[in-house]
Amino acid sequence: MTFTSRLAVVALASLLATGTAFAQTAAPAAKTDAATTADKKVTKERSAESLECSKQADAKGLKGKERKKFRRECKKEAKAGTAAPAADKK
């Protein structure tokens, strides 16, 4: 065998070998509706007090820790039966 014929055989063999390396695998099975709903986090319905406190926090433009603190105090007062705080103390 000459050098060029050996080179041609090696090139052909490498093409055949790399074809299987780049082959696609089968697509994973589709999830059922029950499986996807089980994977999702279940969220609770928000209470009227929670929604109202969120609206008040939005109106004041509160964000981050200040918003969490305001909403916590607002919901606590709403559950206690008093009106939500009208002004934010700083």
GINOR-V26241 format. One record per pair of residues at least 4 apart in sequence whose C-alpha atoms are under 7 Angstrom apart, sorted by the first residue. I is the first residue (numbers start at 1). J is the second residue. D is the distance in Angstrom with one decimal. If there is no record, write none. Layout:
# GINOR-V26241
I_J_D, I_J_D
This chain:
# GINOR-V26241
1_5_6.4, 1_6_6.7, 2_6_6.4, 3_7_6.2, 4_8_6.2, 5_9_6.2, 6_10_6.2, 7_11_6.1, 8_12_6.1, 9_13_6.1, 10_14_6.1, 11_15_6.3, 12_16_6.4, 13_17_6.2, 14_18_6.1, 15_19_6.2, 17_21_6.9, 18_22_6.4, 19_23_6.4, 31_35_6.1, 31_36_6.5, 32_36_6.4, 33_37_6.2, 34_38_6.2, 35_39_6.3, 36_40_6.5, 46_50_6.1, 46_51_6.6, 47_51_6.3, 48_52_6.1, 49_53_6.1, 49_75_6.0, 49_78_6.4, 50_54_6.1, 50_75_6.3, 51_55_6.3, 52_56_6.3, 53_57_6.1, 53_71_5.6, 53_74_6.0, 53_75_6.7, 54_58_6.1, 54_71_6.6, 55_59_6.2, 56_60_6.3, 57_61_6.1, 57_62_5.4, 57_67_6.2, 58_62_6.2, 62_66_6.1, 62_67_4.9, 63_67_4.9, 64_68_6.5, 65_69_6.1, 66_70_6.1, 67_71_6.1, 68_72_6.0, 69_73_6.3, 70_74_6.0, 71_75_6.0, 72_76_6.2, 73_77_6.2, 74_78_6.1, 74_84_5.4, 74_85_6.3, 75_79_6.1, 76_80_6.2, 77_81_6.4, 77_82_5.5, 77_83_6.7, 77_84_6.1, 78_82_5.6, 78_83_6.1, 78_84_5.9
